[in-house]
Structure formats: structure tokens, C-alpha cells
Amino acid sequence: QVHLVESGGGSVQAGASLRLSCAASGSTPSFNAMGWHRQAPGNQREVVAVVTYGGRTEYADSVKGRFTISRDNNKNTVDLQMNSLKPEDTAVYYCSAGRLRQQGVDWGYWGQGTKVTVSS
């Protein structure tokens, strides 16, 4: 069983930066993709960024140019560097892991979430 633990959330002012980290532990994982999702109050959970073992990255349009996802395959960690934060980035952020398919990713593992609050 894979266990994902997020850290780095907090409350910041608009324009600030924040770095989220996620560590995976447990048995050797079968996933080949990791990512970050977020869920704001009243909204559905949405994908923010994805990175594969091969290093390919994808971002939601709303965060392109501001957020950067990175991973260390040896340490089984994935980070999300968030710059130029906006109030609309306020959400609970979830680390995720899954397997690639031709049309996307089957997300099978989730962390408990870390809250990010951005005030204007």
C-alpha cells in the first residue's frame, strides 16, 4: 500500500511563493505518474500539474507560467513550486499518484491534502 504525505501549505499574501512537497512511502509503487490536484470550496477537484517518471509535465491553463512541478524518482518525492500566487489559488491541494493511459491518468492514490490560503 502506498502512503502519500503532503507538506508546505499555509497562508500567504497575493504575489507570494509557496512550495509544496509530497513524499511517497510503502511498497514499491506501481504508478508511473504523480501530480497535484486542488479543490476549492464549492468546486470539484481539479488537476493542477502532472509529471511522469520520464519527466513529461502538464499544467492546468490557470497555473501555466506560475507553477512548476518536479520529481525525484530515487526519493519518490514530488514538489510543486507556486509563484505569483493569487486568491483564486486558495484550495486544499492533494498529492496524487497513478498510472498513465492513452487518454490520461488513472489516479489510484491520494494524500490527505494540505491547505493553501492566498489573501489579497
C-alpha positions as CSV (number, residue, x, y, z in Angstrom):
1,Q,0.0,0.0,0.0
2,V,1.3,3.4,-1.0
3,H,1.2,6.3,1.6
4,L,1.4,9.9,0.4
5,V,2.2,12.8,2.7
6,E,2.0,16.4,1.7
7,S,3.6,19.3,3.4
8,G,4.2,23.0,2.8
9,G,0.8,24.5,2.9
10,G,0.0,27.7,4.6
11,S,-1.4,31.2,4.4
12,V,0.3,33.9,2.3
13,Q,-0.4,37.2,0.6
14,A,-1.1,37.5,-3.1
15,G,2.1,37.6,-5.1
16,A,4.0,35.4,-2.7
17,S,5.5,32.0,-3.3
18,L,5.0,28.6,-1.7
19,R,6.5,25.2,-2.2
20,L,4.5,22.0,-1.6
21,S,6.2,18.7,-1.1
22,C,4.9,15.1,-1.2
23,A,6.7,12.0,-0.1
24,A,5.6,8.5,-1.1
25,S,6.3,5.5,1.1
26,G,5.4,1.9,1.4
27,S,5.8,-0.9,-1.0
28,T,7.5,-0.3,-4.4
29,P,4.8,1.7,-6.2
30,S,3.3,0.6,-9.5
31,F,2.4,4.1,-10.5
32,N,4.4,6.0,-13.2
33,A,2.9,9.4,-12.8
34,M,2.5,11.8,-9.9
35,G,0.6,15.0,-9.7
36,W,-1.1,17.7,-7.7
37,H,-4.8,18.3,-7.6
38,R,-6.7,21.0,-5.8
39,Q,-10.3,21.5,-4.5
40,A,-11.6,24.9,-3.6
41,P,-14.8,25.3,-1.6
42,G,-17.9,24.6,-3.7
43,N,-15.8,23.3,-6.6
44,Q,-14.8,19.9,-7.9
45,R,-11.3,18.6,-7.5
46,E,-9.2,19.6,-10.5
47,V,-5.8,18.6,-11.8
48,V,-3.1,21.3,-11.4
49,A,0.0,19.6,-12.6
50,V,1.3,16.2,-13.7
51,V,4.8,14.7,-14.0
52,T,5.7,11.3,-15.4
53,Y,8.7,9.2,-14.5
54,G,10.1,10.2,-17.8
55,G,9.9,13.9,-16.9
56,R,7.0,15.0,-19.1
57,T,5.0,17.7,-17.4
58,E,1.5,19.1,-18.0
59,Y,-0.2,22.1,-16.3
60,A,-3.7,23.5,-16.0
61,D,-4.0,26.6,-18.1
62,S,-4.7,28.6,-14.9
63,V,-1.3,28.0,-13.5
64,K,1.0,27.8,-16.5
65,G,4.0,30.1,-16.1
66,R,3.5,30.3,-12.4
67,F,3.6,26.8,-11.0
68,T,6.4,24.2,-11.6
69,I,6.1,20.5,-10.8
70,S,9.3,18.5,-10.2
71,R,10.1,15.0,-9.0
72,D,12.9,12.9,-7.7
73,N,12.4,9.3,-8.8
74,N,15.0,7.9,-6.4
75,K,13.4,9.5,-3.4
76,N,9.8,9.1,-4.5
77,T,9.1,12.8,-3.9
78,V,7.3,15.4,-5.9
79,D,7.2,19.1,-5.3
80,L,5.0,22.0,-6.6
81,Q,6.7,25.4,-6.7
82,M,4.0,28.0,-6.7
83,N,4.9,31.6,-7.6
84,S,2.8,34.7,-8.0
85,L,0.0,33.2,-6.0
86,K,-3.5,34.6,-6.5
87,P,-6.5,34.5,-4.2
88,E,-8.1,32.1,-6.7
89,D,-5.4,29.6,-6.0
90,T,-6.9,29.1,-2.5
91,A,-7.7,25.5,-2.1
92,V,-6.8,22.2,-0.5
93,Y,-4.0,20.7,-2.5
94,Y,-3.7,16.9,-2.8
95,C,-0.7,14.9,-3.9
96,S,-1.7,12.1,-6.2
97,A,-0.2,9.0,-7.9
98,G,-1.4,6.8,-10.7
99,R,-0.7,5.1,-14.0
100,L,-0.7,6.6,-17.4
101,R,-3.2,5.6,-20.0
102,Q,-3.5,6.8,-23.6
103,Q,-6.3,9.3,-22.7
104,G,-5.0,10.5,-19.4
105,V,-4.1,9.1,-15.9
106,D,-5.8,6.7,-13.7
107,W,-5.3,8.2,-10.2
108,G,-5.2,5.5,-7.6
109,Y,-3.5,7.1,-4.6
110,W,-4.2,10.3,-2.7
111,G,-2.7,12.2,0.2
112,Q,-4.8,13.8,2.9
113,G,-4.3,17.3,1.5
114,T,-2.6,20.5,2.6
115,K,-4.5,23.8,2.7
116,V,-3.3,26.9,0.8
117,T,-4.8,30.2,1.5
118,V,-3.9,33.3,-0.5
119,S,-5.3,36.7,0.6
120,S,-5.5,39.9,-1.4
